[in-house]
Amino acid sequence: MTVGAGLPIVLAGPILRRVTANNVSIWLAASQPCDVRLEFFPEAQPDLNQLFDTGASDWPIVKAGEHLYYHLIDIELKTSLPIDALISYRLSVRPTDCAQEGWQDHTVWAPDLCYPGRDLPCFRVPDRITSLLHGSCRKPHARTRDGLAGADELLRQALGSTQANGSDTPALPSVLIMSGDQIYADDVAGPMLQAISLLVEKLGLPDEPLDGAEPGLPASGSALREAGNLLYHRDKLLPRVYKDKTVFDVLFGGTEKPVFTTQHARNHLVTLGEMLAMYLLVWSPAPWQDMPEVEAPEGLEGEDAEMYAEETETLKGFRADLPACRRLMAHLPTAMIFDDHDITDDWNLSLAWEQAAYTHPLSRRVIGNALVAYALNQAWGNRAEAIGPDIIPCVEAALDAPGSEAHEDAITRLLDYEQWDYQWQTSPPLIVLDTRTRRWRSERSASDPSGLLDWEAVTDLQTHLKGEDAVLLVSAAPIFGVKLIETVQKLFTLAGKPLTVDAEYWMAHPGTASAILNVFSHRGTPQHFVILSGDVHYSFVYDVELRQSAPKLSGEIGDGPKIWQICSSGIKNKWPDKLINILDRGNRWAFSPRSPLNWFTKRRGMRVIPRKPVGTPHGRRLLNASGIGLVELDETGAPIHIHEVMPDGSFVSFERREAEARED
């Protein structure tokens, strides 16, 4: 069923969000106002079938444009769902002004939503998390295949095994954790930017005036589109602030990056409509339906024309995997948190960065628009009971009148908000940190990197950890990173160039470093920490054993907790192979167990044991490939197996290398 200018009624979703025995949240984007009906069919107990629809429920519908409506279906169940059993569900929609057309389920608007042999999508409420998928950094035009396609293949096999055996299997993951950079608002392919502009018009999203644009340059979203999007040259939108520097240079990484290479943000998204359209295009094949092939605009020449042609081919592969992405997120409870590229590169890296960002009206608007889009598309489903009343009313006001005072008020509210972090009461509990907005600013220099958590946030974390035996801790940036790379970052920071190497790591700020290590060594800390990270565009695993001298709550003195630092990055991104090979080998040589450099970079009574990606050449400890992390846990919450699932569904396992352990 289509509406408007050939738009399907469901534009994106269903995305399964938080799930418990008594509560289910599902996110959905539609092209017109709809009634929604949700039916549950527990396969183990068919007499527990339950039906809910908007006629009997108070589910909010957020209007963003003439043909864009957001739903978060958040249900408190009358009867608890069974634990560790597959629960099929049917989600149906019906236009509110065309009730005579009847209910339309996925067979109409997403016929490829189910796995082979199944008529309905399904999920499971686990008694305990036995396995999980996690990853970050999904850039559509990266020259790799989408790691979510590998996760989809894993789920297809797991559900096929479940169906064949008549019982559930440990191979079926309990949750999908997306730990940052779900979109790249600051690094957009030229063809994608044109598709975004076409979709903004098809959806009838309201125009947005742009305060602070330089004279002679587009001063609204519509004017920006009419100017041909300024493909690969959007840096011209931002004004100069001093000498030869621009706000663009300060905020969006417009400086040479000799070690940590990134694309300059020459196609940075600007308007709220662009941000919203981007989410739809990276999460669902539906908005691409009937979209004309976007051709290079007239006048595009040289390197820009070559890049456009290359990105066009790369995006074809990305689009081909979108049905797998949609199917995966319809079946697994999905937790999300932002990192910098969801908003902009190096977001809140230092106090100097913040002063440049938030004192200019256009850069503030760009960042605020990305936060509005994040709140609506990601944060809302993380904790509906808080985000709903706290944030959604001001978001609705901003959507109703982009560029208005209400829009600016919403941005102020979001920039000041301190509850983006959250906890899901799983077993072990899932604790997701906000390492982007609750930062510990340097007291020495405004240009020094801020700490990733301030003192109050660290104290809150300690409170959440108290009394737990094991925990799944999500930190976008690895807490225990690759030492050589962190040393390079430290050297550039000392030289006053932290932006050059994205110097955002836990040990960069003495206060934060000391505080987080104190959390791990606290007498009431959990004995098992599984730290799930991304951000860095390569994958690795460290086992960390922390010495403990303080008495435990029992009064005994013994070893500290066991920590597994598991980094999976990116889902669709990677480093240049030659560069990462040099750094990988250099790290192993410079910080081998017998290297004296370990004493100069010593932290605090730790023993660090690396894990090798099986099948990689000798000396490699970093996996430079797109994929998704798979962690299998035992009954104590400790990892049994740690893998990276490749886009084709194959596995790379990480093998503990005891002989290479170093004191740190």
Rosetta blueprint (number, residue, H / E / L):
1 M L
2 T E
3 V E
4 G L
5 A L
6 G L
7 L E
8 P E
9 I L
10 V E
11 L E
12 A E
13 G E
14 P E
15 I E
16 L E
17 R E
18 R E
19 V E
20 T L
21 A L
22 N L
23 N E
24 V E
25 S E
26 I E
27 W E
28 L E
29 A E
30 A E
31 S L
32 Q L
33 P L
34 C E
35 D E
36 V E
37 R E
38 L E
39 E E
40 F E
41 F E
42 P E
43 E L
44 A L
45 Q L
46 P H
47 D H
48 L H
49 N L
50 Q E
51 L E
52 F E
53 D E
54 T L
55 G L
56 A L
57 S L
58 D L
59 W L
60 P L
61 I E
62 V E
63 K E
64 A E
65 G E
66 E L
67 H L
68 L E
69 Y E
70 Y E
71 H E
72 L E
73 I E
74 D E
75 I E
76 E E
77 L L
78 K L
79 T L
80 S L
81 L L
82 P L
83 I L
84 D L
85 A L
86 L E
87 I E
88 S E
89 Y E
90 R E
91 L E
92 S E
93 V E
94 R E
95 P E
96 T L
97 D L
98 C L
99 A H
100 Q H
101 E H
102 G L
103 W L
104 Q E
105 D L
106 H H
107 T H
108 V H
109 W H
110 A L
111 P L
112 D L
113 L L
114 C L
115 Y L
116 P L
117 G L
118 R L
119 D L
120 L L
121 P L
122 C E
123 F E
124 R E
125 V L
126 P L
127 D L
128 R L
129 I L
130 T L
131 S E
132 L E
133 L E
134 H E
135 G E
136 S E
137 C E
138 R E
139 K L
140 P L
141 H L
142 A L
143 R L
144 T L
145 R L
146 D L
147 G H
148 L H
149 A H
150 G H
151 A H
152 D H
153 E H
154 L H
155 L H
156 R H
157 Q H
158 A H
159 L H
160 G H
161 S H
162 T H
163 Q H
164 A H
165 N H
166 G L
167 S L
168 D L
169 T L
170 P L
171 A L
172 L L
173 P L
174 S L
175 V E
176 L E
177 I E
178 M E
179 S L
180 G L
181 D L
182 Q L
183 I L
184 Y L
185 A L
186 D L
187 D L
188 V L
189 A L
190 G H
191 P H
192 M H
193 L H
194 Q H
195 A H
196 I H
197 S H
198 L H
199 L H
200 V H
201 E H
202 K H
203 L H
204 G L
205 L L
206 P L
207 D L
208 E L
209 P E
210 L L
211 D L
212 G L
213 A L
214 E L
215 P L
216 G L
217 L L
218 P L
219 A L
220 S E
221 G H
222 S H
223 A H
224 L H
225 R H
226 E H
227 A L
228 G H
229 N H
230 L H
231 L L
232 Y L
233 H L
234 R H
235 D H
236 K H
237 L H
238 L L
239 P L
240 R E
241 V E
242 Y E
243 K L
244 D L
245 K E
246 T E
247 V H
248 F H
249 D H
250 V H
251 L H
252 F H
253 G L
254 G L
255 T L
256 E L
257 K L
258 P L
259 V L
260 F L
261 T L
262 T L
263 Q L
264 H L
265 A L
266 R L
267 N L
268 H L
269 L L
270 V L
271 T L
272 L H
273 G H
274 E H
275 M H
276 L H
277 A H
278 M H
279 Y H
280 L H
281 L H
282 V H
283 W H
284 S L
285 P L
286 A H
287 P H
288 W H
289 Q L
290 D L
291 M L
292 P L
293 E L
294 V L
295 E L
296 A L
297 P L
298 E L
299 G L
300 L L
301 E L
302 G H
303 E H
304 D H
305 A H
306 E H
307 M H
308 Y H
309 A H
310 E H
311 E H
312 T H
313 E H
314 T H
315 L H
316 K H
317 G H
318 F H
319 R H
320 A H
321 D L
322 L H
323 P H
324 A H
325 C H
326 R H
327 R H
328 L H
329 M H
330 A L
331 H L
332 L L
333 P L
334 T E
335 A E
336 M E
337 I L
338 F L
339 D L
340 D H
341 H H
342 D H
343 I H
344 T L
345 D L
346 D L
347 W L
348 N L
349 L L
350 S E
351 L H
352 A H
353 W H
354 E H
355 Q H
356 A H
357 A H
358 Y H
359 T L
360 H L
361 P H
362 L H
363 S H
364 R H
365 R H
366 V H
367 I H
368 G H
369 N H
370 A H
371 L H
372 V H
373 A H
374 Y H
375 A H
376 L H
377 N H
378 Q H
379 A H
380 W H
381 G H
382 N H
383 R L
384 A H
385 E H
386 A H
387 I H
388 G H
389 P H
390 D H
391 I H
392 I H
393 P H
394 C H
395 V H
396 E H
397 A H
398 A H
399 L H
400 D H
401 A L
402 P L
403 G L
404 S L
405 E H
406 A H
407 H H
408 E H
409 D H
410 A H
411 I H
412 T H
413 R H
414 L H
415 L H
416 D H
417 Y L
418 E L
419 Q L
420 W L
421 D L
422 Y E
423 Q E
424 W E
425 Q L
426 T L
427 S L
428 P L
429 P L
430 L E
431 I E
432 V E
433 L L
434 D L
435 T L
436 R L
437 T L
438 R L
439 R L
440 W E
441 R L
442 S L
443 E L
444 R L
445 S L
446 A L
447 S L
448 D L
449 P E
450 S L
451 G E
452 L L
453 L L
454 D L
455 W H
456 E H
457 A H
458 V H
459 T H
460 D H
461 L H
462 Q H
463 T H
464 H H
465 L H
466 K L
467 G L
468 E L
469 D L
470 A E
471 V E
472 L E
473 L E
474 V E
475 S L
476 A L
477 A L
478 P L
479 I L
480 F L
481 G L
482 V L
483 K H
484 L H
485 I H
486 E H
487 T H
488 V H
489 Q H
490 K H
491 L H
492 F H
493 T H
494 L H
495 A L
496 G L
497 K L
498 P H
499 L H
500 T H
501 V H
502 D L
503 A L
504 E L
505 Y L
506 W H
507 M H
508 A H
509 H L
510 P H
511 G H
512 T H
513 A H
514 S H
515 A H
516 I H
517 L H
518 N H
519 V H
520 F H
521 S H
522 H L
523 R L
524 G L
525 T L
526 P L
527 Q L
528 H E
529 F E
530 V E
531 I E
532 L E
533 S E
534 G L
535 D L
536 V L
537 H L
538 Y L
539 S E
540 F E
541 V E
542 Y E
543 D E
544 V E
545 E E
546 L E
547 R L
548 Q L
549 S L
550 A L
551 P L
552 K L
553 L L
554 S L
555 G L
556 E L
557 I L
558 G L
559 D L
560 G L
561 P L
562 K E
563 I E
564 W E
565 Q E
566 I E
567 C E
568 S L
569 S E
570 G E
571 I E
572 K E
573 N L
574 K L
575 W L
576 P L
577 D H
578 K H
579 L H
580 I H
581 N H
582 I H
583 L H
584 D H
585 R H
586 G H
587 N H
588 R H
589 W H
590 A H
591 F L
592 S L
593 P L
594 R L
595 S L
596 P L
597 L H
598 N H
599 W H
600 F H
601 T L
602 K L
603 R L
604 R L
605 G L
606 M E
607 R E
608 V E
609 I E
610 P E
611 R E
612 K E
613 P E
614 V L
615 G L
616 T L
617 P L
618 H L
619 G L
620 R L
621 R L
622 L L
623 L E
624 N L
625 A L
626 S L
627 G L
628 I E
629 G E
630 L E
631 V E
632 E E
633 L E
634 D L
635 E L
636 T L
637 G L
638 A L
639 P E
640 I E
641 H E
642 I E
643 H E
644 E E
645 V E
646 M L
647 P L
648 D L
649 G L
650 S L
651 F E
652 V E
653 S E
654 F E
655 E E
656 R E
657 R L
658 E H
659 A H
660 E H
661 A L
662 R E
663 E E
664 D L
